[in-house]
Amino acid sequence: VQLQASGGGLVQPGGSLRLSCAGSGSIFSSKNMGWYRQVPGKHRVAIAEITTDGTTAYADSVTGRFTISRDNAKNTVYLQMNRLKPEDTAVYYCNAVPFYSSLWGQGTLVTVSS
């Protein structure tokens, strides 16, 4: 089973996007979930986490601009991204925290450019 991220695209600096990530109920009901991103040539890094009870944490680079949320009834995790910057350009993935290698999907590409 893989987690499928969607919602990426091309957006101008200062714009917004909302990413979604769908998976199976067995994953979402019992796991802390996170969003990760990867720039070509660099390691994949965690940027946001949400616990099973809804507590959130963010990397410094996205604090105040990105919001992670989850809907366990829909087995979906979201990432609302506001005030996007060119340096946010990356492929975005979701996974459990800590991650499971078997759950990586293809990710969704976010490009921030004018």
Salt bridges, closest charged atoms under 4 A:
ASP88 OD1 - ARG37 NH1 2.90
ASP88 OD2 - ARG65 NH1 2.70
